[in-house]
Amino acid sequence: MEKSENHLWPSREVARLLSLVEADRRYYEDILTVLPVPVAIVKAHGQFVSANRAFLRQHQLTITELGALSLPRVLPAVSPEPGVHGDWHLLRIERWDDEASDLVLVHCPAAVAAETPAAGAALTAFALQEAATLASAKLAGRVLHEANNLLMVLSGYGEEILDALPPASPLREDMREILRSTDRIKGMSAQLNSLAAPPKAVRTSFDLPAFLRAVSAREPGLALTSALPSLSVTADRSHLEQVFLTLLRYAARPVQVSVQSREAVVLSGLPGSLAEDLELLSPAARASNGALSAVPALLLASRVQWRVLLVAGESSLHLAFSNDAVSAGPAKRILVVDDEEGIRTLVRKVLERQGFQVSEAESGAAALGLLEREGAAYDLLISDMMMPGMDGRTLAGRIAQLRPGIRTLFMSGYTDDAEVQSGRLPAGTGFLPKPFPHSALVDAVNRLLA
């Protein structure tokens, strides 16, 4: 670097960036070190990189001795292939520099559920999976917070430096490459956000085959076996529908669904990379469908266990539903107000399939008249914001006076409403921009009524 460009890198800023990176590195190393579960990092070819205290104690090794060993020497039954190997889980880590991926080796014995006390009783396999996911979400939140701070520093100072460099400087392209890499990390950060903020679920009991037939009627790519036995399951219907639609988009081909029992619901014909893409969200999966990363969290929120089996280059996703029935209670009542008849009808059909009682009105005046005639206690108002005569905001205020406590979901193709544009809507109020998918409507309704 020429002397004239030296001033662009103040030593105090370089030292600050390095200290932030070093502090984060030590923080996560400390977490790994104190985990009670044996964990090790392994190269793709099987050579050990490092391990935590629990792993070293389990195998009576020092970290120096471990560095000279490979996976077959320490655990002959575990091959260096991602997957489940008895009591050990081997997971691939996607490296930021696109070089050969490292592997994380985690000890997950089946007996741990019976050995770990929780409120005086043994933890179930699902409870362990849930606890691990919640812990991952907390860690992801911490990583996301720190990563976004560092990204802001890197991208902000990078743009400052790029603007200050002379037009003919050969360093301009180098700085552009740094900023492009920062953008890639921003994309990974967005995916991490789906893990840090797991979805809320509203679980009800319903007939699974009837649900699958309704989904397949709208999505021809979901092929059902000829005979589906009647089977009641408990889950969040909108989350489950989102899972099926996401997998259909990811597969880009027909997916076969078979139902044998509550513990044996199988989706077949998925790409062979499904297990890796679900766990790691590889670059190929991110490019094809970013929503794939939400599938494990959606299933977990509905208390649905899952596993992927690979046969002849194709994956099958096996789902196991919990057997705890949830009483739906009295159906929630929803009033839909929109001057477009087609939109009212569509919203009513989507919500009625979810078990809601839905009434329609074509204007604010008609909605108020309906309330006066029926005297019904509605739980939710869904209203377009821009309608002839009385707009949605005015209607919501009038109805709130008549029915205190009612929740409101506004929808609009465009609005200049300041609260909507700022994202600071009052509690018990939501906004859905048109056009919206069915799943977004159901999710918004469930969130407001939860």
C-alpha positions in Angstrom: 0.0 0.0 0.0 1.3 3.4 -0.9 2.1 5.9 1.8 -0.6 8.3 0.5 -3.2 5.6 1.2 -1.9 4.7 4.6 -4.1 7.2 6.4 -7.2 5.4 5.3 -6.6 2.7 7.9 -6.3 4.4 11.3 -4.6 2.0 13.7 -7.2 2.5 16.4 -10.0 1.4 14.1 -8.0 -1.7 13.0 -7.3 -2.5 16.6 -11.0 -2.1 17.5 -12.1 -4.5 14.7 -9.6 -7.1 15.7 -10.6 -6.8 19.4 -14.3 -7.3 18.5 -13.5 -10.4 16.4 -11.2 -11.8 19.1 -13.8 -11.2 21.9 -16.5 -13.0 19.8 -14.1 -15.9 19.2 -13.3 -16.4 22.9 -17.0 -16.1 23.8 -18.0 -19.0 21.5 -15.0 -21.1 22.5 -16.0 -20.7 26.1 -19.5 -21.9 25.3 -18.2 -25.0 23.5 -15.7 -25.7 26.3 -18.3 -25.8 29.2 -21.0 -27.8 27.4 -21.7 -31.0 29.3 -22.3 -32.9 26.0 -19.2 -34.3 24.2 -18.5 -32.2 21.1 -15.6 -32.3 18.6 -14.7 -30.6 15.4 -13.5 -32.9 12.6 -12.0 -32.2 9.2 -13.8 -33.6 6.2 -11.2 -36.4 5.9 -11.6 -37.3 9.5 -8.7 -35.5 11.3 -9.6 -34.0 14.6 -9.3 -30.2 14.9 -10.5 -29.6 18.5 -12.9 -30.9 21.2 -14.5 -29.7 24.4 -13.7 -30.9 27.9 -16.5 -33.4 28.0 -15.2 -35.2 24.8 -11.6 -35.2 26.1 -12.7 -36.7 29.5 -14.9 -39.3 27.8 -11.9 -40.6 25.8 -9.2 -39.8 28.3 -7.3 -37.7 25.9 -5.5 -34.3 26.0 -6.0 -31.7 23.3 -2.4 -32.3 22.1 -3.0 -36.1 21.8 -6.3 -35.5 20.0 -4.6 -33.4 17.3 -2.6 -36.4 16.1 -5.6 -38.7 15.9 -8.3 -39.2 13.3 -12.0 -40.2 13.6 -11.5 -43.9 12.8 -8.8 -44.2 15.5 -11.0 -42.8 18.3 -14.5 -44.0 17.1 -14.1 -46.8 14.6 -17.9 -47.2 14.2 -18.3 -43.6 13.0 -17.5 -42.9 9.4 -16.7 -39.3 8.3 -20.1 -38.9 6.6 -22.8 -36.5 7.9 -25.6 -38.3 9.6 -26.5 -40.4 12.7 -23.9 -43.1 13.7 -25.3 -44.9 16.7 -25.0 -42.4 19.6 -23.1 -39.9 17.6 -24.4 -37.2 15.2 -22.1 -35.8 12.6 -23.1 -32.5 11.1 -21.5 -30.5 8.3 -20.5 -26.9 8.8 -20.6 -24.6 5.7 -17.3 -22.6 5.7 -17.4 -19.0 4.8 -14.6 -19.4 2.3 -16.2 -22.2 0.4 -13.3 -24.6 1.1 -13.8 -28.2 2.3 -16.4 -28.1 5.1 -15.6 -29.1 8.6 -17.8 -31.5 10.6 -19.2 -31.2 14.1 -19.4 -34.5 16.1 -22.0 -34.5 18.9 -22.7 -37.3 21.4 -26.5 -37.9 21.6 -27.1 -41.2 23.3 -30.6 -42.5 23.3 -30.3 -43.2 27.0 -29.8 -39.5 27.8 -33.5 -39.0 27.9 -33.9 -41.5 30.8 -30.8 -40.1 32.7 -31.7 -36.4 32.5 -34.2 -35.3 35.2 -36.7 -32.6 34.4 -39.3 -31.7 37.0 -38.9 -35.1 38.6 -39.6 -37.0 35.4 -37.5 -38.3 32.4 -37.3 -36.0 29.4 -38.9 -37.4 26.2 -36.9 -37.4 23.0 -39.1 -34.5 21.8 -38.3 -32.5 24.9 -34.6 -32.9 24.3 -35.0 -31.8 20.7 -37.1 -28.8 21.8 -34.6 -27.8 24.4 -31.7 -28.1 21.9 -33.6 -26.0 19.4 -34.5 -23.3 22.0 -30.9 -23.2 23.1 -29.8 -22.8 19.4 -32.3 -20.0 19.0 -30.8 -18.1 21.9 -27.3 -18.6 20.6 -28.4 -17.6 17.1 -29.9 -14.4 18.6 -26.6 -13.6 20.2 -24.6 -14.4 17.1 -27.1 -12.3 15.0 -26.8 -9.3 17.3 -23.0 -9.3 17.3 -22.7 -10.2 13.6 -25.0 -7.3 12.5 -22.9 -4.9 14.6 -19.7 -6.2 12.9 -21.4 -6.1 9.5 -22.3 -2.5 10.0 -18.8 -1.6 11.0 -17.3 -3.5 8.0 -19.7 -2.3 5.4 -19.7 1.3 6.7 -15.9 1.7 6.9 -15.6 -0.2 3.6 -17.8 2.2 1.8 -15.9 5.1 3.4 -12.6 3.7 2.2 -13.9 3.0 -1.3 -15.2 6.6 -1.6 -11.8 7.9 -0.5 -9.7 5.9 -2.9 -8.5 7.6 -6.1 -10.4 6.5 -9.2 -7.3 4.8 -10.6 -6.3 3.0 -7.4 -5.8 -0.8 -7.9 -7.3 -1.2 -4.4 -10.8 -0.2 -5.5 -11.5 -3.6 -6.9 -10.1 -5.3 -3.7 -12.5 -3.1 -1.6 -15.4 -3.9 -3.8 -14.7 -7.6 -3.3 -14.7 -7.1 0.4 -18.0 -5.3 0.2 -19.5 -8.1 -2.0 -18.4 -10.7 0.6 -20.1 -8.5 3.3 -23.3 -8.7 1.3 -23.0 -12.5 1.2 -22.7 -12.5 5.0 -25.8 -10.3 5.3 -27.7 -13.0 3.4 -26.5 -15.6 5.8 -27.5 -13.3 8.7 -31.0 -13.1 7.3 -31.3 -16.9 7.3 -30.0 -17.0 10.9 -32.8 -14.7 11.8 -35.3 -17.5 11.1 -33.6 -19.6 13.7 -33.3 -16.8 16.3 -37.0 -16.0 16.1 -38.9 -19.4 16.0 -42.5 -19.1 14.9 -45.4 -19.1 17.4 -47.9 -22.0 16.9 -51.6 -22.3 17.6 -52.1 -26.1 17.8 -55.5 -27.7 17.2 -56.6 -31.3 16.6 -57.9 -32.1 13.1 -58.2 -34.9 10.5 -54.9 -35.1 8.7 -56.2 -36.8 5.5 -58.9 -34.2 5.1 -56.3 -31.5 5.5 -54.0 -33.2 2.9 -56.8 -33.5 0.4 -57.6 -29.8 0.7 -53.9 -28.9 0.2 -53.5 -31.3 -2.8 -56.6 -29.9 -4.4 -54.8 -26.5 -4.7 -51.3 -27.9 -5.2 -51.3 -30.7 -7.9 -47.7 -31.4 -7.1 -48.7 -33.0 -3.7 -49.7 -36.6 -4.7 -51.6 -38.6 -2.1 -51.8 -42.4 -1.8 -55.1 -43.8 -3.0 -56.4 -44.8 0.4 -55.8 -42.5 3.4 -57.0 -43.8 6.8 -58.9 -41.3 9.0 -56.4 -39.9 11.4 -56.7 -37.1 14.0 -53.4 -35.2 14.7 -52.5 -32.1 16.7 -50.5 -29.3 15.1 -50.7 -25.8 13.8 -52.5 -26.2 10.5 -51.0 -23.1 8.8 -47.5 -24.1 9.8 -48.0 -27.5 8.5 -49.4 -26.2 5.2 -46.4 -23.9 4.9 -44.1 -26.9 5.4 -45.7 -28.8 2.6 -45.8 -25.8 0.2 -42.1 -25.0 1.0 -41.0 -28.6 0.3 -43.0 -28.6 -3.0 -41.2 -25.5 -4.2 -37.9 -26.9 -3.0 -38.4 -30.2 -4.8 -39.7 -28.6 -8.0 -41.4 -32.0 -8.8 -44.3 -34.1 -7.5 -44.0 -35.2 -3.9 -45.8 -38.4 -2.7 -47.5 -38.4 0.7 -48.4 -41.6 2.5 -50.1 -41.9 5.9 -49.8 -45.1 7.9 -50.2 -43.8 11.5 -49.6 -40.8 13.6 -46.0 -41.8 13.8 -45.6 -42.6 10.1 -46.4 -39.8 7.7 -43.9 -39.9 4.9 -43.2 -37.4 2.1 -41.2 -39.1 -0.7 -39.5 -38.0 -3.9 -37.5 -35.1 -2.4 -34.0 -34.2 -3.5 -31.1 -36.2 -2.1 -29.6 -33.1 -0.5 -32.6 -32.5 1.8 -30.9 -33.4 5.1 -27.9 -31.2 4.4 -30.1 -28.3 3.2 -32.4 -28.5 6.2 -29.6 -28.5 8.7 -27.2 -26.1 7.0 -29.0 -24.3 4.3 -26.4 -24.7 1.7 -25.8 -22.1 -1.0 -27.8 -24.2 -3.5 -30.8 -24.3 -1.1 -30.5 -20.6 -0.3 -30.6 -19.8 -4.0 -33.6 -22.1 -4.7 -35.7 -21.3 -1.7 -34.7 -19.3 1.3 -37.8 -20.4 3.3 -36.4 -24.0 3.5 -34.5 -22.9 6.7 -37.9 -22.3 8.5 -39.1 -25.9 8.1 -37.5 -27.4 11.2 -38.7 -24.6 13.4 -42.2 -24.8 12.0 -42.4 -28.5 12.7 -40.9 -28.1 16.2 -43.4 -25.3 17.0 -46.2 -27.8 16.2 -44.5 -30.5 18.3 -43.9 -32.7 15.1 -40.7 -34.8 15.1 -38.9 -35.3 11.8 -36.1 -37.3 10.3 -34.7 -37.7 6.7 -33.9 -41.0 5.1 -31.9 -41.3 1.9 -32.5 -44.2 -0.5 -31.2 -44.5 -4.0 -30.4 -40.8 -4.3 -33.8 -39.6 -3.1 -34.8 -38.3 0.3 -38.0 -39.0 2.3 -39.1 -36.9 5.2 -40.7 -38.8 8.0 -43.0 -37.0 10.4 -44.3 -38.2 13.8 -47.1 -36.2 15.4 -47.7 -36.0 19.1 -50.7 -37.9 20.4 -51.9 -35.1 22.8 -55.3 -33.9 21.6 -56.0 -30.2 21.9 -59.6 -29.1 22.2 -60.3 -26.4 19.7 -63.0 -24.8 21.9 -65.6 -22.6 20.4 -64.7 -21.5 16.9 -63.3 -17.9 16.7 -65.6 -15.5 14.9 -64.2 -13.2 12.2 -65.8 -10.3 10.3 -64.3 -9.6 6.9 -65.0 -6.2 5.3 -63.8 -5.3 1.8 -65.5 -3.6 -1.2 -64.1 -6.3 -3.5 -66.3 -9.3 -3.4 -63.7 -11.6 -4.8 -61.3 -10.8 -2.0 -64.0 -11.2 0.7 -64.9 -14.6 -0.6 -61.3 -15.7 -0.9 -60.5 -14.7 2.7 -63.7 -16.3 4.0 -62.9 -19.6 2.2 -59.3 -19.7 3.5 -60.3 -19.0 7.1 -63.2 -21.4 7.1 -60.9 -24.2 6.1 -59.0 -23.4 9.3 -62.1 -23.8 11.4 -63.1 -20.1 11.9 -66.6 -18.8 11.7 -66.5 -16.0 9.1 -69.1 -13.3 8.1 -68.7 -10.8 5.3 -69.6 -7.1 4.7 -69.0 -5.0 1.6 -68.6 -1.7 3.4 -68.1 -0.1 6.7 -71.8 0.9 7.0 -72.8 -2.7 6.1 -70.4 -4.1 8.8 -71.9 -1.8 11.5 -75.4 -2.8 10.4 -74.4 -6.5 10.7 -73.2 -6.0 14.2 -76.3 -4.2 15.3 -78.6 -6.9 13.8 -76.7 -9.9 15.0 -75.3 -8.6 18.3 -72.5 -11.2 17.9 -69.2 -11.1 19.7 -66.6 -11.1 17.0 -63.0 -11.9 18.0 -61.3 -10.3 14.9 -62.1 -7.7 12.3 -60.3 -8.0 9.0 -60.8 -4.8 7.0 -59.4 -3.2 3.8 -57.9 0.2 4.7 -59.2 2.1 1.6 -62.9 1.7 0.9 -65.6 4.0 -0.5 -67.4 5.9 2.2 -65.9 4.8 5.6 -62.3 3.7 5.5 -60.8 0.8 7.5 -59.2 2.9 10.2 -62.6 4.7 10.9 -64.5 1.5 10.9 -62.1 -0.2 13.3 -62.5 2.7 15.7 -66.3 2.5 15.6 -66.3 -1.2 16.1 -63.8 -1.0 19.0 -66.4 1.2 20.8 -69.1 -1.4 20.2 -66.9 -4.4 20.9 -64.1 -3.5 23.3 -61.2 -5.9 23.0 -61.7 -6.9 19.4 -58.5 -7.5 17.4 -58.0 -5.9 14.0 -56.1 -7.0 10.9 -55.9 -4.3 8.2 -55.1 -5.3 4.6 -54.4 -3.0 1.6 -52.6 -2.9 -1.7 -51.3 0.5 -0.8 -51.7 2.8 2.1 -50.2 6.1 3.2 -51.2 5.5 6.8 -48.3 6.7 9.0 -48.6 4.0 11.6 -48.6 1.2 9.0 -45.6 2.7 7.2 -43.7 3.1 10.4 -44.5 -0.4 11.6 -45.7 1.0 15.0 -49.3 -0.4 15.1 -51.2 -0.6 18.4 -51.3 -3.8 20.3 -53.9 -6.2 19.0 -53.6 -4.8 15.5 -51.9 -6.2 12.4 -51.3 -5.3 8.8 -51.2 -7.5 5.7 -50.1 -6.0 2.4 -51.9 -7.3 -0.7 -51.3 -9.6 -2.5 -50.6 -12.1 0.2 -50.4 -16.0 0.2 -52.9 -18.0 2.1 -50.3 -19.0 4.7 -49.5 -15.4 5.5 -53.2 -14.6 6.1 -53.6 -17.6 8.4 -50.4 -16.8 10.3 -51.4 -13.2 10.8 -54.9 -14.3 12.1 -53.4 -16.9 14.4 -50.9 -14.5 15.8 -53.6 -11.9 16.6 -55.9 -14.5 18.2 -53.3 -16.5 20.1 
